[in-house]
């Protein structure tokens, strides 16, 4: 069985400890012999295995996620886990059985979704690491499955697979010098902010319902739907507006606390990330917003002001 370790995983391994790359290579050898040694992660097509760090000199306990395909394995996720909490890295099997019952699609299509999200985000973070280290350093580590499951329970809706995968890779963007890394310098929202904005929007809709009761179906005002999950904010410190992912349709839409007329059906999350990566890698071919740099920070053209013009340098590839 062929085992592939993605470049961003190797980078993470090098940061976690001197012996982590060796531990990862040893695990790859084990997976080649026993590809099903992991346990269900809660995401279709992804298995998780824990590596005990005390087997090596400079290595924390590790949680490793991989995609199991018929002819190969891709190691896609790597994070350090507290040695006192090894059991929380993998959810309870009975709980996972219940979660997997109504997951959409088969394992093959789920693996494709995992790869698409991971590849698109890997292109973005790879560019940031090479060209905008301040923005790269502002990205939070990935969330664990238990944190995502807790958020899912708090919201009371199933979080789509593509969003779960993105949150496994990073749990938010703290902003390089105040700028998020996505077009328009928007920022991927931390999980706590996701929950807070969701509650605010649901409260706003609840306040509208008494008025809606006296309106016809055509006149009803919908400020928020239970299936909308806030994903992207206007900026790292500005959650007044942004993008949500509709768990029912699979498409992104715009949201705002000020209830401006939203634009529906922008893109899928995968398409949005792929287009952001395209703008960074081939700015001359992209339309709309253009990337640039202020020192080591990614600043998109739409975020520049007259005061920043002398410092901003367009990225030409």
N, C-alpha and C positions, 0 to 999 in steps of 0.2 A: 504494500500500500504506500503510495507516494504521499508525503507530508510536506506541506508548504507553510512557511512562517512569513506573514506579511511584513513589509519593511517597517511600518509604524509600530508593529508589535516588537520587532527587534530594537527599535529606538527606545521604547518604553522599558524593555528589559535592561538595556544598558544604564538607564537612569535609576533603576530600582536597587541595584547592587552589583558588585563585581562578578559574583557567581551566578547571577540570574540568567545571563545568556547560556551558560553551561547547563543550568537546570532545565531551561527551555529546550535545549538540544537533546538532553537526556529524555525528556518527556516525549519529544518527537519520535525518538527511537522506539519508545514503548507503544506509542499510538500506531506506529507502522505495523507492529506485531499484533496489537489488540485495539483496533479502531473504535470499538464500542465500550471502552473502559470507563468513559465518562457517564454522568448521570444527566437526566433531563434538566435543562436550564429554565424552562418555562417558555422558551421561544421555539417554535417548530424548526427542526433541522439543526439546532444547536445543542451540543452537549458540553457539560462543564466538568472539569476535573481539578482537584486541589492538590498542590504540590507542597509538601512539608518542608519549610525552609531550614529546619535544624539539620537536615541531611547535607547541607552545604555550609561553607564558612560565612559568606556574606550574601545571604539570601533570605528575604522574609517569606512567610507563607504566601502562596500564590493561588489565585483563582484564574484558571485558563479556560476560555471558551473556544470551541472549534466547530466548524461545519463538517459534517460527515456526508460524503457523497459516495456513489458506488465505486469509483476508481481513485479517489483521492481524499485528502483531509486538508482543510485550511485552518490554521490557528489564527483567529481573528481578534480575540480579546485577551488582555492580560492586566491584572491588577493585584496589588498587594492586599492581603486581608489580615486583620488582627489575629494573632496566634490564639487569642482567647475565644475567637468566634469562628472556628472553621466550619461549624455546621450551618451558619447563616449564609455561606456562599452558595449553597444549593438548597432550594426550597424543599419542603416535605413532599415525598413521592406521591402520596395520596392527594395532596393539594394540586400537584402538577397534573395528575390524571384528570382531575375535574376541569382544570384550566384548558387542557388540550382538546377536550371534547368538541368545543365549538370554535376552535381556531380556524379561520378561513383558509381555503386552499390546501393542497397536499404538501408533503415535505419537500418535493422538488421545487415547486413554485416559491415556497417559503425560503429555501436556500438561495434562490435567485434574488429575492427581495433583500435578504441579508447582504449578499454580495454587492448589489447595486448601491445600497446605502453606505456600506463600509468603503467601497471604492470611491464614491463621490466625496465622502467626508475625508478620506485619506488623501485625495488630490488637494482638497482645501488646506488641510493641516500640513501637508508636505510643502505646499507653496509658502504657507506662513512660516514654517520652520526655516526655510531657506532665505526668505526675503523680508519677513516682518517678525523677528523674534519676540518683540514686545507683545504683539497680538497673540502669538503662539503661546507665550507664557501665561496669558490671561485666561486660557481655556481650562475649565475645571476637569478633574479626572472623571472617568465614567462612573455612573451610578451602578449599584449592584442590583441584582434581580429583586431582592427583598424590598429595596426602596421603591422600585418601580411598581411592584405589586401593592405596596402600601398606598401609593398615590392612586393607583387604579381603584382600590377599595374606597379611598376617600372621595373620589369623584363619582363612583358608582357606575362607571362605564368601562368597557373593554378598550384598552389602549391599543391602537393598531400596531402591527408588527414592525413596520418601518420606523415608527417613532420610538418604540422600545429599543430597537437596534441603535438608533442615533444616541439615545440616552445612555446606553451601555458604553458608547465610545466617549461621550462627554456629557456631563450633567449641567452644563451651562457655560456662559461666557461672561467673565467679570469685566471685560473691556480693557483693551490696551490704551492707556492714557485717556480713558473715557469713551473710546470708540469700539463698537462691536465689529466683528469680522465679516458679517454678511452684507450683501449689497445695501447701500444706504446707511452703512454702519449700524445696521440692526444687529441685535444680539440674541443668541439662543438663551431662552429663559431657564434659570435654575428651577428645580422641581418645586421648591417651596413657593416661588413666585407663580408658577403654573397653578397651583392649588388656590393661592390667594386671589388671583385674577379671575379664575373660574367661579369662585364663590361670589365675588363682586358682581360679575356679569349675571349670574343666576339670580342674585338679589334684585338687580335692576329689572330683570324680566318679571320677577314675582311682583314687583311694585306696579308693573304695567298691566298685570292680569285683571284687576278689578275694572279697569277701563275697557279692556278687551272684551269683557263679558257682555258689554252693551253694544259691541260693534259687530258688523257682518264679517263673514270670513274674509272678504276682500279688504276690509278696513283694519283688520287686526294688525297690531304692531308687534313684530318679532325682533327683540333686541338681542336675544341669545337663545340657543338651543342646547339641550343637555348633551348632544353629541359633539359639541365644539370643544376642542382642547387647545388652550393657548400654547403656542410654541415659540414664537419669535416676538420680541418686544422692540419698540422704536429705538431703544438704546439700553445699555447696561444699567443705567440709573433712571430710565424713563419707561414705565409700564403703562402709559396712557393709551397706547395703541400698538398694533402689531399684526401678526398673522396667527390664525388658528388652523388646526387640522380637523376637518369634520370626520369623525370616526365612522360615520355611516356612508358618506360618499367617497371618502379617500382624497378629497381635494382641499387645498388651502383656501382661505378667505381672509379678508381684512376685518379686524375688530377695533373698536375704539370705546373708551369710557364716555366720550362725548356724543356717542350715537350718531356720528356722521353716516351718510349713506355709504354702506360698504360695497366693495366690489367682490362679487362671488366667483368661485371657481377659477382661481388663478392657475394653479398647477398642482400636480402631486408633489409630495415631499421629495421624492427621488428626483423629479425633473427640476425642482427648485434648487436642490443642492448641486445637481449636474450643471445647471446653467451658471451658478455662482463659480464653480470650478472652471468652467469654460472661460468666463470673463477674466479670471486671474491668469490662466495659462495662455490665452490668445486674445488679449485686449483689443487688438486691431480688428478682429473679426466680430467682436461683440457689439450689441446695440444697447442703448440705455446707459446706465451708470458705468463709470470707468474707474478702475483701481489706481491708486497712487500711494506714495509713501511720505510720511513725515518722520524722519529719522528711522527708527525700527518699527514703526506702527503703520498698519494698513489704514488708509483713509480714502474713502470713496469720494469721487468728484462731487456728488450731490451734497456731501457734508462739509465742503470747503466754504470758507468765508473770506472776505477781502483781507482780514487780518492774517489768514493762513496762506495766502497766495505765494508769498516769498519762500515759504518753507516746504510747500507741497510739490512733489515731483511725480509726474505721471508715470505709471508703469507701462513700458512698451514691450516687455517680453525679452 
